[in-house]
Amino acid sequence: MILIAPYAQKLVNGKRNPKNYPFWDEVIAGVAEPIVQVGVEGEAQLVPEFRKNLKIPELRALIRECRIWVSCDSFIQHLGWDEGKQGIVLWSVSDPLIYGHEENINLLKDRANLAKNQFLWWDSVEYDPNKFVQPSEVLRHVC
Amino acid sequence: MPKVLCSISTRGRYHTTLPLALQAIISQSRSVDKLMIFDDNDEPQDMRKELAYSYFFQMLELKGIAWEWLFAGKKGQHHNHQMANSMGYEWVWRVDDDAIPEPNVLENLLKWTRLDNIGAVGGAILTPPYLPDTSQVTGLIDNIDNEPNIQWNFIYERKDVEHLHCSFLYRAGVADYNTGLSRVAHREETLFTYALRQKGYCILAVPEANTWHMKNPQGGIRSETNHELYSHDEFIFRNFLEHRDKTIVVLNCGMGDHVVFSHVLPEIKNPLVFSCYPDIVPGRSIAEAQWLFGDLDRWNVYKKMDKWRWKDSLETAYRKLYL
């Protein structure tokens, strides 16, 4: 089983979070094994099994159970690291050297895409799908 | 030569003690590199139109001293001093607008900064005719209720203390002013210098640096008569004292940040934790931290990383903040 956490926290201004990976459909289509999505109420459901609003022990159990997890720069990448379970993190504008963990597989397209100020709210950063790696690159690590 | 910013916050004293303070700053034997005047008056005026002030500004320019007059936010002098604290100078000499330093004060305070690990240096702050016996004063925060401040009389030899008041020279950008205090900012300089001490720096009371405190019943914090403001600030001050043996941790941040911090927590000495997600890092509520300590910015790891121009990991930033 593969665990995915597609979405970072919703922004206060209602815009799309610039850390949210844009090519999940392509990634999911390329995976031949069961996928469990985790997230919170209000997020788009991408696979048949979407477990919402899980408690932290439940999330930890899923992380331990999965073969590998895949997420954007969100809570799951920290929890997976804390569990000692390697996963794939899909980066865009936030800096994996600051917010990431070297134990994970950190896929960043180009450091030139990183937000100039890493410490402001992400509301002030425009969404740009071109700042993410292609699905083929993700699938190369997942499969 | 270290760069020194002089910071003066003023309210209600345009035509009483402020001109004396400015004259004294301009006349220092060691000039400041910049004079920053934070005008916190309820109805600020353009003082360039006043004869004495127009001469002050010309004197500053002729002496090559940069100066700036900033109409401040009327939130209290602690907000203004915090701005000065983060303006990029190595040292800030804060002078009250009713304190008149003798001409050698800055020069003599600066001499002590050549010693290792100095956080703040203050001289005597003399308020005629009051001159209490300070010969037995310890300068320890524990004794703050039981002894006069060592600065209230002439100082004859250097003494290591834990707090200073009124006017002193300090290492900038190390500790923060508590901007959670009310506009009267009661105890703000005590909290600030003690915070420097808690960061491991020495606080010195030194001789031959006399400032005359023309304590003015009007203006400054004494413009405020609302005793609730003083009570509020005293409450915060007492809370800091009560918890001074603990490392206060405030995690007003995201869930992932809590997870990262949890790897640092075991190394923190005697932690008192306030947490947004007690299921990740057990702790008391953020609202309680706000109530107890006023301002939580000093524990905001994002603000700190921004200030430090941080390039390393979040975990390392937490180590720098708390260890």
Interface residues (C-beta under 8 A of the other chain):
Chain A: Q9 K55 I56 S74 F75 Q77 H78 L79 W81 D82 L97 I98 Y99 G100 N117 Q118 F119 L120
Chain B: G254 M255 G256 D257 V259 V260 S262 H263 D279 I280 Y302 K303 M305 D306 W310 K311 D312 S313 L314
